[in-house]
Amino acid sequence: MARKKLGEILMQMGVINEEQVNKALKFQQQQGGLFGEALLKLHYASEEQVDTALSKQLGIPYASRENQILNPEKGQNLEKMLPEKFARENFAVPLFVDGNILAVAVSDPTNMLLLDNIKLVSGMDIQPFISTKAQILRVIDAFYSGQGDLIDKVMEKGDEKKDEADLDVITADGKLDLDKVIMGESKGAQSIRLVNAILKQAITERASDIHLEKFDEKVSLRFRIDGVLHERSSPVGAIVDTLISRYKILSKLDVAERRLPQDGSFSIKYQNRTIEVRVAICPTVFGEKVVLRLLDKGAVELNVDKLGFEPRQKEDFLKAAEAPHGLIFLTGPTGSGKTTTLNAVLNTIKTPEMNFMTLEDPVEIKLEGISQVQMKAQIGLTFSAGLRSFLRMDPDVILVGEVRDNETAESCLKAAMTGHLVLSTLHTNSALEAIPRLIDMDIEPYLLASTLLLVAAQRLVRVLCPDCKTPYRPSQDELDQFVKESRMNPMPDLSKIMFYKARGCPKCSGAGYKGRKAIYEVYFITEEMKKIIYKDCDVIKLREVVLQSGAWDLRASGWRKVLAGVTSADDMLSITIKER
């Protein structure tokens, strides 16, 4: 009986359709590699879905944390049968021994050379199981080094002293000392230790956000790493409400209130780093969901040379930022790095001879030598009210966290017109769209034309892991798209161009990416652009002018990062929109 094709199985599972199969086959023919890899690159299927289908195709069992198979048995000396270095390099982890057979989870069970090597190293016959690279690496961490899943360890220890006071896990300065809790100096309740285990694991994995929520039959714990959510081992459902109550206590929120959304924050100290944790809690049909935003001040890059600016973009931005007065707007979605960019610019241009003031919600990055004010709308300290107060404080440069309404927009304009440099942000898809957005907020075009210095937009692309990124010759379709959209002049020799793609290794936990970098479009407002803004604010005409001047949009900037091997074409294309 002929073996079913992987695409057929995934279609039967309802994961992909016939059109996606054909596109993936074409992609595979152009770039090489396996069909499953093509599906992953095109984001048609997840790694778990591909491995599940491969398991059905090959008749090889699928091992995961959920089905309890991906859990090495203790007391069988498995670590001696397969050394840690070999396991990490080959994405293979021993599971159990049955007679003279060693069960091993591998990411590629079709690699017969690998299976033969495992047999040679272990001296036993091999029973392969299939699992994802990320899951295998997490099990290797826990099995060999004992530093893996802190959450599982806390759950296994059980609930100890239930009456332990919260003060045992709070330092004298009012900040949670994570080191003391994890190292066992406090014998707090299981929920207290679990809260801190989740925080420590998230920080160790460089997560920016933690998502914890209940569903009908499961609990979901996810970490956002480099902009992508990843599932993690979840605590049992019975303790989730206790965990959320613990986060409320730390954030000084109303523990009894479960009907309304609540927001708060607290700080933790870990490995000589102070990390602010912003807490957002929202009621859902299955109970409360909590999202924790981790703001690691020590990890913030405030050097404009390392943000991701192309040389001309940096020159234009700093030229505008050094002007004595005017408006600068940076646009982009939430979480795209706008605050970091503006703070880096302020950190670059600040001098003791000038008065710098910021009004933010919240203050995420504390800067020496700059007066930073936290907005508090509930007591009347709004952006517009704060700006009116700032103008009586003799400022030279003002940063306003965000322009949300016409009152704030008008206040920014008045500040710029009275001799101050004002920097702020807007939520628009592109830099030029900021101009009609401000006019929609009842800003007169002639006033905007006379005060606007620069508009910019940014996105964050994932940085390819330097230890495992793989070069490849781009397909003709990719080259055609590169030529059309990159606006490079002169154009490099297309026969010598190499792009890079993600592969995954122990250094990046199998993700293929490690960290993020910004891409920008930066448009200095010229006299010709001022005339268009004053006349009819035609965005199409504005775009023609900036492109004729040699400036780049987000897509063109992104292609430069792809050519430099910073990111992959797939990731860059997924977060940018081609301007028409």
Secondary structure, DSSP 8 states (H G I E B T S, - for coil): -----HHHHHHHTTS--HHHHHHHHHHHHHH-S-HHHHHHHTTSS-HHHHHHHHHHHHT--B--TTTT-SS--TTS-HHHHS-HHHHHHHTEEEEEEETTEEEEEES-TT-HHHHHHHHHHHTSEEEEEE--HHHHHHHHIIIIIS-S-HHHHHHHH----TT--GGGGB-TTS-EEHHHHHTTS----HHHHHHHHHHHHHHHTT-SEEEEEE-SS-EEEEEEETTEEEEE----HHHHHHHHHHHHHHHT--TT--SS-EEEEEEEEETTEEEEEEEEEEEETTEEEEEEEEEEGGG----GGGTT--HHHHHHHHHHHTSSSEEEEEE--TTSSHHHHHHHHHHHH--TTS-EEEEESS--S--TTSEEEE-BGGGTB-HHHHHHHHTTS--SEEEES---SHHHHHHHHHHHHTT-EEEEEE--SSSTTHHHHHHHTT--HHHHHHHEEEEEEEEEEEEE-TTT-EEE---HHHHHHHHHHH--SS---GGG--EEE----GGGTTSSEEEEEEEEEEEE--HHHHHHHHHT--HHHHHHHHHHTT---HHHHHHHHHHTTSS-HHHHHHH-----
